[in-house]
Amino acid sequence: FLKPVTGLQRCTIDNRVTRVAWLNRSTILYAGNDKWCLDPRVVLLSNTQTQYSIEIQNVDVYDEGPYTCSVQTDNHPKTSRVHLIVQVSPKIVEISSDISINEGNNISLTCIATGRPEPTVTWRHISPKAVGFVSEDEYLEIQGITREQSGDYECSASNDVAAPVVRRVKVTVNYPPYISEAKGTGVPVGQKGTLQCEASAVPSAEFQWYKDDKRLTEGKKGVKVENRPFLSKLIFFNVSEHDYGNYTCVASNKLGHTNASIMLFELNEPTSSTLLQEVKTTALTPWKGPGAVSEVNNSTSRRAGCIWLLPLLVLHLLLKF
């Protein structure tokens, strides 16, 4: 993009002028109405008693420079000079390719731009945590890169001739697995149970499960291993006594591995005898609230407790038989 699209050169004259010409440096472009140059982009716009003007269409940077209007008046030549400045919008002509690098290494990104005036080049990290520019230069150097510095880096070139041009480079930071969550869980016998293991890693971690140094596979009856890029689940569809114990989740990628121990323990369900004991305890414990200071209030409270107890006793008999 060139600005202006046309170069208009205007020379104001009067009736004393007898001869006129336009020159570019020492080359004659027009003399009066006669065209001397071969460039089809140079055209005569007007040649009147008050104005002599030419136009250069589709200007290029090579058209920049001095232009001279030469006039002859009463045998005394006069000249008027104008300097054509061609502005060019910024253009990024070279930029680094997307890069994948291991955490802790150094990187260098390059962004070369052209334009007239010379554009200003800046780099910024496209990240919610990033603030301002990371570099106000064509080159961006990062020493000892961390996983938080991964993502897109945007190069912007601007010179106020047109809107800034931007290009992006994707930086991938590889790091070994880190298990962020691995919690034990309690499950009653005969119920479904799930152990979860979450790990952050680039490239994504591969998961394996072990119990007593024996690897668990998909073929094990009643057990399923469900893996996602950052999460692995060990699912028990019908927990039995021998399923309880300590399990090891191993997460690994090409940069290393890590593991965590997760416990599957028994969780007892409340029985009917436990329920009856709770009911008896509730029935024998008088309610002590505001106003419970007289014998009348205590006896009234016990009658209310018996009414509330009746549905629970019926439920207990139904469960027993």
C-alpha positions in Angstrom: 0.0 0.0 0.0 1.5 3.3 -1.1 0.3 6.7 0.1 -0.6 8.9 -1.8 -1.9 6.7 -4.6 -1.2 9.5 -7.0 1.5 12.2 -6.9 0.0 15.6 -8.0 2.6 18.3 -8.8 1.1 21.7 -9.3 2.8 24.9 -10.5 1.0 28.3 -10.3 1.9 30.7 -13.1 0.6 34.0 -14.7 0.3 35.5 -18.1 4.0 36.6 -18.2 5.1 33.0 -18.5 6.1 32.0 -22.0 7.5 28.5 -21.5 6.9 25.8 -18.9 8.4 22.4 -18.1 8.4 19.7 -15.4 11.6 17.9 -14.5 12.5 15.0 -12.2 16.0 15.8 -11.2 17.6 16.3 -14.6 15.0 14.4 -16.6 12.4 16.4 -18.5 8.9 14.9 -17.9 6.8 17.5 -19.8 7.7 20.7 -21.7 4.5 22.6 -22.4 2.0 20.1 -23.8 4.8 17.8 -25.0 5.6 14.6 -23.1 9.2 13.8 -22.9 9.3 10.8 -20.6 8.2 7.3 -21.6 6.5 6.4 -18.3 2.7 6.0 -18.9 1.9 6.8 -15.3 3.0 10.5 -15.8 0.2 12.5 -17.3 -0.5 16.2 -17.9 -3.4 17.5 -15.9 -3.5 21.2 -16.8 -1.7 23.8 -18.8 -3.5 27.1 -18.5 -2.5 30.7 -18.0 -2.7 30.2 -14.2 -1.7 26.6 -13.6 0.7 24.0 -15.0 0.3 20.5 -13.3 1.2 16.9 -13.8 0.1 13.7 -12.1 2.1 10.5 -11.3 -0.3 7.6 -11.0 0.3 4.5 -8.9 3.3 6.0 -7.2 6.2 3.8 -6.2 9.0 4.4 -3.7 11.3 5.0 -6.7 9.2 8.1 -7.6 10.3 9.8 -4.4 12.6 12.7 -4.8 12.7 16.3 -6.1 10.5 17.6 -8.9 11.1 21.0 -10.5 8.7 23.3 -12.3 10.7 25.5 -14.7 9.2 28.7 -16.3 10.4 31.3 -18.7 9.3 34.9 -18.2 10.6 37.9 -20.1 13.7 36.0 -20.9 14.3 35.3 -17.2 14.0 31.6 -16.2 12.6 30.8 -12.8 12.2 27.5 -11.0 10.0 26.1 -8.2 11.0 22.8 -6.5 8.8 20.3 -4.6 9.9 17.1 -2.9 7.7 14.0 -3.2 7.6 11.8 -0.2 6.2 8.3 -0.7 4.7 6.6 2.4 4.4 2.8 2.5 2.3 0.9 5.0 4.1 -1.6 7.3 4.6 -5.2 6.1 6.0 -8.1 8.1 8.4 -9.8 5.7 10.0 -12.3 8.1 8.9 -13.9 11.3 9.9 -17.0 13.4 8.0 -20.3 12.9 6.0 -21.9 15.7 8.4 -23.5 18.2 8.3 -26.4 20.7 10.9 -26.2 23.5 11.6 -27.9 26.8 11.1 -26.0 30.0 14.2 -24.2 31.2 15.7 -23.6 27.7 16.2 -20.2 26.0 14.3 -19.0 22.9 14.8 -16.2 20.4 11.9 -14.9 18.2 12.4 -12.6 15.2 10.0 -10.3 13.4 11.3 -8.2 10.5 9.1 -5.5 9.0 9.4 -2.9 6.2 7.6 0.4 5.5 8.1 4.1 5.1 8.5 5.6 7.6 10.3 2.6 9.2 7.7 0.8 11.3 7.9 0.3 15.1 7.9 -3.4 16.0 6.7 -4.8 19.3 6.1 -8.2 20.8 3.5 -9.2 23.4 2.4 -12.4 25.1 -1.3 -13.2 24.4 -2.1 -14.4 28.0 -4.7 -13.3 30.6 -1.7 -12.8 33.1 0.5 -10.9 30.6 0.7 -7.1 31.1 2.0 -4.7 28.4 4.8 -5.5 25.9 7.4 -8.2 26.4 9.7 -6.5 23.8 9.8 -3.3 21.9 12.2 -4.6 19.3 12.3 -6.9 16.3 13.9 -9.6 18.6 12.4 -11.3 21.6 14.7 -13.2 23.9 13.4 -15.4 26.7 15.9 -16.9 29.1 14.9 -20.1 31.0 11.4 -20.3 29.7 8.7 -21.7 32.0 5.4 -23.4 31.4 3.5 -20.3 32.3 5.2 -18.5 29.3 3.8 -20.9 26.7 1.1 -19.7 24.3 0.8 -17.2 21.4 3.3 -14.3 21.0 2.0 -11.5 18.7 4.3 -9.3 16.6 2.9 -5.9 15.6 4.4 -3.5 13.1 3.0 0.1 12.8 4.0 3.4 11.3 0.7 5.4 11.3 0.4 5.2 7.5 -2.2 2.4 7.8 -3.5 0.0 10.5 -0.8 -2.0 12.2 -0.1 -5.5 10.8 0.1 -8.4 13.2 1.4 -11.9 13.1 1.5 -14.6 15.7 4.0 -17.3 16.8 2.9 -20.3 18.9 5.4 -21.3 21.6 4.8 -24.7 23.2 6.7 -25.4 26.4 7.2 -29.1 27.2 7.5 -30.3 30.8 7.3 -33.6 32.7 4.0 -34.7 34.4 2.9 -33.2 37.7 0.0 -35.0 39.5 -2.2 -32.2 40.8 -5.0 -34.3 42.4 -5.1 -37.9 43.7 -7.5 -38.5 46.5 -8.6 -41.7 48.2 -12.3 -42.7 48.4 -14.5 -44.9 50.5 -17.0 -47.2 48.9 -19.4 -49.9 50.5 -19.1 -53.5 49.3 -21.2 -54.1 46.2 -21.3 -50.5 45.1 -19.6 -48.7 42.2 -16.3 -47.0 43.1 -14.0 -44.6 41.2 -10.4 -43.5 41.8 -9.2 -40.4 40.0 -5.8 -39.2 39.0 -5.2 -35.8 37.5 -1.9 -34.8 35.9 -0.6 -31.7 34.1 2.0 -32.4 31.4 3.1 -31.4 27.8 3.0 -33.6 25.9 -0.1 -35.1 27.6 0.7 -37.8 30.1 0.1 -41.5 29.6 -1.5 -43.1 32.7 -1.0 -46.6 34.2 -2.5 -48.1 37.4 -0.9 -50.6 39.7 -1.8 -52.6 42.8 0.8 -54.4 44.7 3.3 -53.8 41.9 0.9 -55.5 39.4 -0.3 -53.4 36.5 -4.1 -53.2 36.1 -5.4 -53.6 32.5 -8.7 -53.2 30.7 -9.2 -57.0 30.7 -9.5 -57.2 34.5 -13.1 -58.3 35.3 -15.2 -55.6 36.9 -12.6 -52.9 36.4 -12.3 -50.3 33.7 -9.5 -47.8 33.1 -10.7 -44.6 31.4 -8.0 -42.2 30.2 -8.2 -38.6 29.0 -5.4 -36.1 28.2 -5.1 -34.9 31.8 -7.3 -37.3 33.7 -7.4 -41.1 34.4 -10.1 -43.0 36.2 -10.0 -46.5 37.7 -13.6 -47.6 37.8 -14.9 -50.6 39.9 -18.4 -51.6 38.9 -19.0 -53.9 41.9 -16.6 -53.4 44.7 -15.6 -56.5 46.6 -13.4 -57.1 49.7 -10.3 -57.9 47.8 -10.6 -54.6 45.8 -9.8 -52.5 48.9 -6.2 -51.4 49.3 -3.6 -49.0 48.0 -3.3 -48.2 44.3 -0.6 -46.4 42.5 -1.2 -44.0 39.6 1.8 -43.5 37.3 1.8 -40.5 34.8 4.6 -40.3 32.2 5.7 -38.6 29.0 9.0 -38.3 27.1 10.4 -35.9 29.7 9.8 -38.0 32.8 7.3 -39.7 35.1 5.7 -39.3 38.5 3.4 -41.4 40.7 0.9 -41.0 43.5 -0.7 -43.5 45.9 -4.5 -43.6 46.2 -6.5 -45.6 48.8 -9.7 -47.4 48.1 -11.2 -48.2 51.6 -14.4 -49.7 52.8 -17.2 -47.5 53.8 -19.8 -49.2 56.0 -23.5 -48.7 55.3 -25.9 -48.1 58.2 -27.7 -51.4 59.2 -31.3 -51.8 60.6 -29.9 -52.5 64.1 -27.9 -49.3 63.9 -31.0 -47.5 62.8 -33.0 -48.9 65.7 -30.3 -47.9 68.2 -30.4 -44.4 66.8 -34.2 -44.4 67.2 -34.0 -45.6 70.8 -31.4 -43.0 71.7 -33.6 -40.3 70.2 -36.7 -41.5 72.1 -34.9 -41.6 75.5 -33.4 -38.2 75.1 -35.8 -35.5 76.3 -36.0 -32.3 74.3 -34.4 -29.4 76.1 -35.3 -26.2 74.4 -36.7 -22.8 75.4 -39.5 -23.2 78.0 -38.6 -26.8 79.0 -38.5 -26.2 82.7 -41.7 -27.7 84.0 -42.9 -31.3 84.2 -45.9 -30.5 82.1 -43.7 -29.4 79.2 -41.5 -32.5 79.6 -44.4 -34.9 79.4 -45.8 -33.0 76.4 -42.4 -33.3 74.7 -42.3 -37.1 75.3 -45.8 -37.5 73.8 -44.6 -35.5 70.7 -41.5 -37.7 70.5 -43.6 -40.9 70.5 -45.8 -39.6 67.7 -42.6 -38.8 65.7 -41.1 -42.2 66.5 -44.0 -44.3 65.2 -43.2 -44.0 61.4 -39.6 -45.0 62.1 -40.6 -48.1 63.9 -43.0 -49.1 61.0 -40.1 -48.5 58.6 -37.8 -50.7 60.7 -40.4 -53.6 60.7 -40.8 -53.4 56.9 -37.0 -53.6 56.4 -36.7 -56.5 58.8 -39.4 -58.6 57.1 
